[in-house]
Amino acid sequence: MDPGQLLQLLIAGLVLGVIYALIAVGFITVYNVTGIINFAQGEFVMLGAMLAVTLHKYHLPLPLILLISVAAMALTGMLMQRLAIRPAKSATLVTFIIISIGISIALRGAALLIWGTNPYTLPPFSSQTGLEWLGAHIQVQSLWILAITLFAFAGLFYFFEKTYTGKAVKACVINPNAAELMGINPQSMSLLAFAIAGGMGALAGVVITPITLASYDMGLMFGLKGFVAAVLGGLSSVPGALIGGVLLGILESLGAGYISSGYKDALAFLILVLILFVKPDGLLGKIRGNRV
Amino acid sequence: MIHDSSRRRRFIKTIFPVLLTLALTLLPVFNNSSYVLSTLIFIGIYSIVTISLCLLMGYAGQISLGHAAFYGMGAYGSAILTVKFGVNPWLGMVAAAVFTALVAWAIGIPTLKLKEHYLALATLGFGVIIYIIFTQETEWTGGPSGLNGIPYLSLGKLTFNNDISYYYLVWIVVLLTVYLATNIVNSRIGRALRAIHGSETAAEAMGVNTAAYKLQIFVLSAVFASIAGSLYSHYITMINPSPFGFKMSIEFVLMAVVGGIASIWGPLVGVSVVIFLTQFLRDAIPYLIPGAGGEVEIVAFGLILAVIMIFMPEGLFRGLVDRWDNPARYRKTPSPLPSSMWEEDES
């Protein structure tokens, strides 16, 4: 086993993993505040990436593109909450899954309408493209991704731990009923959760585009993998998302490198199924009793 | 009022299957264009899968986001056995169903212990894995380009190689499926399943062996899906992995939920609505918005779906029947509770 290759695979997995973690944050926040698994999460990733590609054509600077794209998707998330989730008050779990699938089909169709089926790319965030380190070839964009996600997670940590609004969201995550009794408005928290989901999704989409290209149908796989990461991490906390995402990314990357690239997606889901069988609440899951 | 509505309901329950069967039998006399017939054949095939999914979702309360895998195993089972080994198509269909049942049984034991999102995710994962096997095991499945030259089904001198004969064949299977499903629902097993749906813990406390019932219905559901897959193979006579992926699994759940999962006739409504809506949008949108392509159709489809679910979460069939039964309740307040049970036979 060549250590350089191993290192390279590990770094590639780490990069993929933090992307999955960003997407998983969206799933987790929305799920814990509203009880909904939002299958349109992957489409936020796709729309964020596609919007960035379009903005890039107008020669806007990259940091500005990133900001606009994240803000636009946060807004899209809020719109989705207002137009599709809020009106369906008494819906069941499966119904909400279907509603979000409906929205995701519509968003994917809209992207197809606007951008067509071609894949697009963004230039890497800096002009230097690659460097050698301990025998591994590393794309500089990978380092950008790690730095930006680290920054995003630090921001999320600050938001959830240090700001009043963040603590209110966290309170909803821990116990929605108790939070409501304390005077926290669940509707505005739900709106905020969707904004976070949209923003984090867009961030993931924009930073990964220079490596993987962006196309109208990229949302499905990213969404599924983000969901897997969220469940691996226990579907209950932001650090859990990070651990679940990185674990999934590294396993997927090693599987693709050493076992079979054709089966890399299957491997991710196989690990998922096995973990679910052994530890159904995720690796970091809370221990819960059965409710009658 | 209550008497009136229950009498009306009983009347519908007797008359509806008879009318439907009559309409289905006579339809080809009035219109035998292959466009209409092939649409109806697909509605039939999807209905079988969707009914089986409804048994699982609506009655046992277990979600499956991987049902296209069982459907695909039936299709590929039939195709591989007949093309590569020259097995008789009927025998191939049975063998594929038995194989699918075994896989469903093995998968079901650990999977059905999971709940809600975890169950959804595990079935989803299973579906993705099977789909990837279809695309990767080129030696057996022909990989992405698939298999062709699948033989037609035949019965004595009658070969099911045209739309009209296949139409009757498929719909006989559909009606059989409905008959079987209705019997299950109204039997001891059906009551046990509804108890599980209501509250698993409570059902267990009353002495229902929930694990065994869930597993049985899961395996049965997989077998129905497998048979539908075999029917697909022998109709199209060539297959590739694309109709058996995650999107198809979602589409089955969609059809089930649009029709209403807690009913046996709902799936027929759901499948028809989804298929006709797709066709209608394909025809109508270029007319309404000149120059618009198929993309607008996808957008509209997604939005209509979301709107149906937002305003009629119990599904179109249940929703419309309830509103017709008891219009006063719906005049001011929209559906307070999604009705989760298919009414029992009045005894």
Interface residues (C-beta under 8 A of the other chain):
Chain A: Y31 I37 A84 P87 A88 S90 A91 T92 L93 V94 T95 I97 I98 I99 I101 G102 I103 S104 I105 A106 L107 R108 G109 A110 L112 L113 L220 L224 F227 V228 V231 L235 S260 G262 Y263 D265 A266 F269 L270 L272 V273 L276 F277 P280 D281 N290 R291 V292
Chain B: M57 I63 P110 T111 K113 L114 K115 E116 H117 Y118 A120 L121 A122 L124 G125 F126 V128 I129 I132 I133 T135 Q136 S199 T201 A202 F246 K247 I250 V253 L254 V257 I261 G293 E295 V296 E297 I298 V299 A300 F301 G302 L303 I304 L305 A306 V307 M309 I310 F311 P313 S335 P336 L337 P338
